[in-house]
């Protein structure tokens, strides 16, 4: 990539390529600069430091995940929407294990020089949560009840998908059957879906 083609988005693209090929730990400013064919200081025109780059990567990944979830639940409600949401989440994580592992899962203390990026990350994460909350509205859950349900759903799906992508399920049993059971267990703990108008 020529120096003239370098931009903030291009730097994030290069970091994601490294993550896809070598894992999140391989992302350094020097590695990204090497991929771009520029000296490391040239990146400072686009990102302030590695922490900012990691945040930008997290925003991109959460936006990708939110887009997948939105597509999956569109036009669905109740159990069908919840199962589609769970399937899309799992598929994203297992299909992009390096990207998902690179996501900053908890907000970091605010840094004045990164307030915009932190805000973008919060918005991207909120998109994912909002899709889950909308799905739970189909069960008549609102407010705190919906938030609790979303936390449970995220914990279950995140845990299963991360364990699966890491090869942690060693027994020779069908993982799809296990995941279907997980969905059944979550659904059985929810109120009956509200009837569609």
Secondary structure, DSSP 4 states (H G I P E B T S, - for coil): --GGG--HHHHHHHHHHHHHHH-GGG--HHHHHHHHTS-GGGGGGT-SSHHHHHHHHHHHHHHHHHHHHHHHHTT--HHHHHHHHHHHHHHHHHHSHHHHHHS--SPPPP-GGGHHHHHHHHHHHHHHHHHHHHHHHTTT--HHHHHHHHHHHHHHHHHHHHHHHTT---SSS-HHHHHHHHHHHHHHTSPPPPPP-
